Amino acid sequence: MTEKEIPAIGIDLGTTNSCVAIYINGRAEIIANDVGERTTPSYVGFKEEEIVVGKTAKLQAHRNYGNTIFDVKRLIGKRYNDKIVQEDIRNWPFTVVNKNGNPELKIKLKNKEVFYCPEQISAIILNKLKEVASNRAEASVTKAVITVPAYFNDSQRHATKDAGKLAGLEVLRLLNEPTAAAIAYALDKSSENCKNALIFDLGGGTFDVSIIQFENRHVTVKAIDGDSHLGGDDFDNRLLDYFVEVIKERFDYDIKEQRRALARLRSACENAKRMLSFQALTQLELDALIDGEDFDAEISRAKFEDLCEDLFQKALDTVRNCVDQSGLQPNEIDDIVLVGGSTRIPRVRELLQEFFDGKHLSNSINPDEAVALGAAIQAANLCSNECQTVEDFVLEDVVPLSLGVETAGGLMNVIIKRNTLLPAVATKCYTTAKDDQPSVNIKIYEGERSLTKDNNLLGELKVTGILPAPAGIPRIDETFYVDENGILSVTATERSSGKSLNLDIHLDKGRLSAEEIRRILQEAELSREQDERYWKIIEAKNELEAYCNRMLRLIPNINMSSPHHYYISEKCKDILLKMRTSKYEDENYLLQKIEDLQVECEAILELYADQEYEEVEN
């Protein structure tokens, strides 16, 4: 196989398990790892002489609990003080420390402390999958499409790409996980009569829902929703918390103080959760768990469902929101496609069927493998190698939230609307609000509210060195570009100087969780009327302010009498002063103010209509 023919691979980098696939010999196939299994646990174990990955790392986790890392996907791209990170830390047997505001993993080897960032741990997992793929391809694989949750933010996406680079991979594309599953489904024969499908992707740590439209080999994302912190791990944690309390009551013992025992109990809870998908009752049996004493207890499926019911309902609310966003009715969804290991939980399936009036849930694609298969198909399409020729299809993904900047009065001026197809680019021209303003601070936001204070600040750009000019004269072009990976770049160019500034949104703070995004959308709907009223008031204020400034610039160019000059000048200055010191809440009052001022000013200007004068355009 020549270098040109070396296939690219698709990687599902999961919270609990990861999977790698390749498109070769005319089809996508999952690559089994070195122990013959088609998925690899996302575990990394540090031993004195070696680093172990996958099943080997998971099996020794309870003995090497402090040096075995898992769930790293829940840390990547996040800040240490993130509330969710702090909640997770209390259930992990390994140590997470604060390194300049970022979470890092502390490993103890040979009496030395070694620190790894989440990207490095992810890179070790990716490198293992790359080796597995290279053995299958009989060549060194260097290119990959890596999947991420649809609601991963820019920081998490950048961090995932960095992990790929650390693993020696050229990341061709970051592909949203439900979109990857949709690609696998689109090329499956069972999708031939499907126009609209809901991809329900509930994995070990993340949850995504997408409404996908299929038409003539077009795969179009109509709406997405999700939660980057909801999945099987959360169900495990509910069981863990339950049995921690059982142990406290039975033995008067806090097992969370013993990290090795906690690691063993956590593993048993994960196994119990899996068993309860197939049987109504299961048993936990752990020898010498508490000071040499055995621990055994039973848990029923009914109890498990009761412990997790709010999480299941949270997932169903996400489905409801996604269907609403798509503009479709539940009966217009032709197929519900299940992806991710946690979709095997009976209560999850029951709630889905109830919502869709008993509609059959599709099992046509393997829930553990579909994402990797779709990523491999997309990798083949991007490479277009002879050995990777795949039936043509067009993939159209979308921007999850509107993107824009703050303008006068704290308004959210949208540059790219939510659900715009990717890649997306748009430019708008802005200007200064004050005379001789030397700089402009551009604040970049995402969200659906009319006022920026209700949206999420992504970053800031400061354009400096603007030549002295009246307000409204300088021109600043602001260009937003969201690439195929969903990563935003912003460019601001001041026309007179040609000076440009660029900002890639690498945020260490402030990005939204999927839960916050859903809250934003709900609040936007509930507050739409109020927002529209504020918008109209601010627009009226801006119009009145602009007219006053126009008059103040215009009258020095007219040879008018002192009383007239004084009247217009003082009238406009007085209005501008009152607008800065008074809070106007009545749109009609402002509109009437504009009309009255225009009548008075135009009447005076009419007296000097025969003079030649020229206004500088805004």
N, C-alpha and C positions, 0 to 999 in steps of 0.2 A: 504494500500500500504506500503510495507516494505521499509526500507531505501535503500536497494539494488535496488529497483524498481523505486525509485524517478526519473522521467525523467529529462534529461538535456534539456535546451531550446535554441532556436536560437533568437538572438537579432539583429535587424537592427537599429543601433544607428545613426540616421540621423541628418542632419543639421537642417531641418525644422520639420520633423516628424519622430518618431521612431515607431517600430513595434516589437511585440514579438510573437513567434510561438512555438508550441510544437509538437513532434511526439508521438502520443498516439493512442491506439486502431487501430494500423495498418496504420495510415495516419498522414500527417502533417496538422496542423490546426492553423489558426490565433486565438489568444486569444483576445477577446474584453476587453477593459478597463472598469473601474468602471462606466463610463457614457455610456457604450454600443457601443463605437466606436472602429473600428479595427486598427486605427493608433492613436498615441498620440503625440500632438505637443511637440517639444523639447524645452519647456519653463519652467523656474523655477521662481516663484514669492516669494519674501520674504516679509511677513507681520509681524506686531508687535508680533503676538502670534503664527504664524504658517508659514510653508513653503508649498506652493501649486505648483502642477506640472501638466503639460498638458494643456487641454482646459481651465480649471479654471484659470490657470496662464496667458494664452494668452488673455482671455476675460477681465482681469483686468489690462492688460499691459499699456493701455493708461492713466489710473489713477495712477498706481504705476510704472511709466516708469523707474525711476532711480533704482528700486529694482527688476525689472523683466529682467531676463537674457535669451537670445536666441542666436542662431548661435554659441554656444560655440565650436562646432566642428571645426570652423574656427580659433580657438585659441589654441586648445589642441596640445601640443608638439612643439609649436612655440616660438620664441623669441619676446620680446616686440618691438624691433626695426625693425623687419621684415617689409619690404615695404608693403606687402599685409595686414598685421595687421594694420598698420597705415592708410591705405586706408579705411579699414572697420570701424575703430574707428570713423571716421568722420560721419558715417551714423547711428551709434548706439545711442540710448537715454540714455543708462546706461554708467557708468564710468569704464574705463580700465586704470589701473595704472602700472607703472614699478616697479617691486619688484625683485631686484637683477638680472635685465635683462630679467625676465620672466613676462608675462602679468598676472595680477590678477584683479578680479572684486571687486569694492568697493561698499559695501552695507551699507546704513544708517538705523539703527534701534534704537529707543529709544535714540536718540541723540548720538549714538555711531557708530563709523565706524568699520565695520567687513570686512575682506578680504577673498575671496575664490579664489582658483586657478581653472583653467578650469577642471582639473581632478575631483575636488570635485563637481562641478556643473554637470558634466557628471555622476558621481556616484549617485547623487540624482535622475536623470532620470532613470538610470539603476535599482536603488533600487525600484522605482515605478513599472517598468516593471516586476521585480522579484516578487513583491507582487501580481501583477495581475496574473502571471503564477502560483504562489503558491496556490492562491485561486482556479484556474482551476484544478490543479493537486491534490488538497486536501492534500498537503504535502509541506514542506519547500524546495523549489528548491534552490540548491546551485551551480549548474554547468551550464555553458553556452558556446556557440560559439557566439562570437561577430564579426560582419562584419566591415570592414574598406575599404576605397577606395583603389584600387589596387596601386595607386601611393602615398599612405601614406608612409613617410619615417620612419626610425628606431625610431627616437624620438617620432613621433606621435603614432607609434604602441606601444611603451613602455608606453606612457602616457595613451593610451586607456586600456591597460592591468591593469595599476595601478588604473584607474577608476573602473574597474571591481572588483579589490580587495577591494577597498574602499566600494563598494556596497555589499560586502560579497559574491562575486561570485568567484568560481574557473573557470578561463577562460581556457577552454579546447583547444581552437584554435582561433586565429584571422584569419578570412576567408575573402579573397578579395570579395568585393560586386558583381562584375560581375560574379565571379566564383560561388558564392552562387546562383545567379539567374540562372546560367547554370545548376546547380544541380536540381533546381526546374523544369526547362524546360526539362532536361534529363528524369525525371520521369513522364513527361506529355506525354500522348498518341500521341499528335501532333508531337512529335519529332522523331517518329519511322523511318521516311524516310529521316531524316536529317543527313548529315555527317559533314558539316561545318556550324556553325552558328556564326553570329556576335551579341554579346550582347551589346546593346547601352543603357547605364545606365546614364541618366541625371536627377539628383535629385535636392534637394533644394540648395545644396552648393558645390557638387562635381560632376565630370563627369569621367566616365570610359568607355573604349571600350575594348572588348576582342574578339579574334577569338577562338572559341572553336571547338574541333573535338570530335565527338561521334563515338565510335566503340566498340561493344560488351561490353556494360556497362562501358567502359572507358570514362572518361570525361577528356580530355587533353587540357590544355591551349596552344595554338600555338603562340599567340602574345598578348601583352597588351599595351595600351597607355591610356592617360587620362590627366586630369587636376584636382588637388585636390582643385582648387579654381575657379570653373565654375559651375553655376547652377541657379536655380530659383531666389536665392537671388540677383544675379547679374542683372537679368532682372528686378527685383523689384527696384534695385538701379538706373537703367536707367530711369525708370518711375519716381522715387522719384526726381532724379536730374532735370528731365524735368519739373515737377510741381513746384519744388523749384524756377526755373527760371520764370515760369508763374506767380507765386505769387509775385516775385520781380517786374516784369513788371506791374502787375495789382495793387499792393498795396504798392510798394516801401518798401518791408518788407522782411527781411531775416529770414525765418522760422527756419533755423538751429540754431538760437540763443535761440529758445524756444523748449526745449526737449520734453515737453508733446505734443505740437502741431506737432512736427516732428514725434513722435510715432504714432499719429492718422493718419497723412498723409501716413506714411509708410504702415500701415495696409490697408488703402484704396487702395494704389497702388498694394499691393499683391492681393487684391480682384479683382481689375480691370484686372490684368494679367490673372487671372483664368477665368473671364467672357469673355475675348477676345479669348479664345480657343473655345468658342461656339457661339459667336456672333460678328458681324463686328464692332459694336460700343457700348461703355458703358459710364456710367456717374459717376463722383465722386461728392458726395454731403456731405459736412462736415459743420455742424452747429457750429457757433461761433468759428471758427478755429483761426481767426486772430483778436485779440483785440475785441472780441465780434461779429465780422463780419463773415457771412457765406461765404463758398467757394464752388463753383460748377464749374465743367469743364467736357468736354467730351474728350474722347480719342478713336481713331479708331484703328482697327487691323493693318491697313496699316502704321499708325504712329508708333505704337508699334514695328512693324517689322523693320521699318527704324531705330529706336533708338537702336535696338539690333542686326542689321544685321551682324556687325563685330563679335559679340559673336557667332552667329549661324554659320558663316563661320569658325570661330575658331574651333568649334565642328566638322564641316565637315572635316577640315584639319586633325584633330585627327583621324577620321575614315579612311581617305586616308592613313595616315602614318601607321596605324595598319594593314590595308590590305597589304600594301607593305611589312611590317616586316614579315607577316605570310608566304610570298612566294606564296600566292594565287592571282588569278585574281578576280575582282568583280563578274564575272559570275559563279565563283566556290563557292560562298557563297550561301548555300541553303536556309537560313532563316535569317531574321533580327528580333531579339527579343527586344522589347521595355521595358525598366525598368525605374522607376522613374517618378514622377509626371510631370516633365517638358517635357516629351515626348508627352504630350497631345497638345503642342503648334503646330498649323497647319504648320507654316513655317519650323519648325524642321523636321516634317514628309515629307514635300514637298522636302526639300533639300536631305534627305536620299533617297527618291524614285528616284529622278533625278540621283543621283550618281550610284544607282544600276539599272539603265535603267528601271524604273517603277516596279521593283519587289515588290510584296505584303509584307507589314510589318506585322509581327506576333503580334496578340493580344491574344494569347492563354493563357498567364499567366497575372495575375493582376500586373500592373506595380508598385503599392504601396506595394504589399505584397510578391512578388517573392523572394526578398533577405532574408527576415525573414524565409520564408518557406524553402529555400535552407539551411540556417544556422541550422534550426531545424533538417532537414534530416541528415546533417553532424554531428550534436550533437548526434543523435541517433546512427549513425554508430560508433562514437568514444566510446560511452558508451556500446553498445551491450547488453543492458538489455533485459530481456524477454519481458517487456512491450513495448520495443522500437525496436523490430526486424524490419529491413527495408531491402528491396531488395538490394543485394550487388552491389556496383559500386566502381570503382577505380577513385580517383581524383588525377590529376597530374597538379600542378600549377608550375609557373616558376619564375626565377630571372629576374627582369626587366632590369638591367644594369650590365655590366661586372664589376667584382671586382678584384682588384689586388694591387700590391705594386710598389713603385718606386725603380728602379735599377740604376746602374751607367749610367751617362749621362742623367738622368731625363726620362728614358724610363718607360712606363707603362707595367709592366709584369703581364699579366692576370692570376689569379689563378682560378677563377670561371667565365665562360663565361655567357653572358646574354642569357636568354631563357633556361638555364639549369633547369631541373626539381627539384622541392623542395621535401624533404629536400636535400640540396646539401652540400657536403664536399669534399675538395681537399687540398693536401699538396704539397708544393714545397720546395726544399732545396736551401738556399742562403749562401753566405760566405762574408768575409771581402774584402774591396778594397785596404787596406793599411797594411803594415807590423806592427805587434804588436798593432793592433787596439783594444782598450779595450772595446769598446761598439759599438752597431749598432742601429741606429734610424730607425725604420720601419714605413714608411708612407703608409697609407692605402687609396686607392682611388676607386672611381667608375666612369665609363665612357667608351667611345668607341674610344677615341683618342689615338694615339701612344705615345704621350708625356704627362707626368703627369701634366704639367703646364696648359694643356687644359682640364683636368678632374677635378673632385670634391674631395677634401680632406675630408675623413671621420673621421680619427683619427690617433694617433701615438702610437707606443710601443717602449720603449727603452730597449734593452737587454744589461746589463752591466756585468762586471766581467769576460769578455772573457780572457782566458789565453794568454800571449804573443805568437804569432806565425806569420809566414810569411803570407802575403796576399794570400787568397784563400785556406788556410788550415782549419780554423774553419768552423764548419757546424751548420747552424741554420735552423731548420725545422719550416716553417710557415704554419699553418693550418687554413683554412677558413671554417666556418660552418654557413650555412643559414638554419634556422629551418623552420618548416611548417608555422610559422607566418611571415616569411620573415625577421626575425631579425638576424643580422650578429654577430657572435662571432669570435674572432681571437686569436690563441694561437701561441706563439713563444717559441721554445725549443732549447737551446744551448746544443749540444750533449755531449761535453767533461765534462761539469759540471752537465748536466741534469736539469739545471735551466729553469723553465717555467714561462712565463708571459701570462696573459689572458686579453682580452679587449672585453667587450660587447659595441657595438657602441651605446652609449647614447649621441647623439650630440645635443648641444644647439645651434649650428650655422652651416652653411655651407651646409646643405642638400639641395637637388634640388627640385624645383617645377616641375610639369609635363611640364610646358611651357619650362623651362630650359632644361629638358631632351629631349624634341623634338628638341630644338635648337642644343643640343649636337649631336644628331643623324644626323641632317641635315648637320652640320658643318663637322662631321666625314666623311660623304659621299663626300661633296664638296672638302675636304682637303685630301682625301685618298692618292692621288698620292704624294702630298707634304709630308705627314706623312711617307709614305713608303720610300721616298728618305732620310728623316732625320733618319729614323730607320736604313737604310743601312749604312749611314755615321757613326752613333754612334756605330753600331756593328763593323764596320771596325776599328774605333778608339779603341774600347775595345779589339779587337783581336791584334792590334799592341801593345797596352799597355801591354797586357798579355804576348806577346812573349818577349818583352823587360824585363819584370820582371822575366820571366822564365830563360832567359840568365844570368841575374844578380845573380840569385840564384844558377845557375848551374856552372858557371866558377870558383868559389872558390873551388869546389870539383875536379878540374882538374889541374894537375901539368903542366901548360902551360907556355910558355915564357912570359916575362914581356911585350914585344911589343904587342903580341897577346891578352894577358889579358887586357892591357890598351886599345887596339883598340875596343874590344867588349864592355868593360865597358863604355868607354867614348861615343861610338856610341849610346848605349842604353840610357844612361843618357841624352845625347843631345836630342834624340827623345822624351823622356818623358818630358823634360823641355819645348820643343817647343809645345808639345801637351797641356801643361798647360797654355802656354802664347799665342798660336796662335789659330785662328778659322779656322778649315778645313771644307770646304763646298763641296769638290770633293771626292766622294767615290772612283773613279778610281785612283786618286793620292794616297790615303791611301792604297789601295790594292797593287799598284805598290811598295809603300814603304815597305809593309810587305814582298813582294816577294824579293825585293833587299836585305833587311836585312837578310832574311832567307838564301839566296844564299851565302852572305858573311860569316855569322856565321857558316853555315854548312860546308863551305870550310875550315875554320879554325879548327872546331871540328874534321873534317876528319883526320887532321894531328895527332890527339891524340886518334884515334879510338881504339888503343890497350889498353888504360887505363881502369881500372874498376872504374866506377863512377855511381852514381844513382841519379836520380831526384826525389824529393818528389812530389807525385801526387797532383794536385789541388783538 
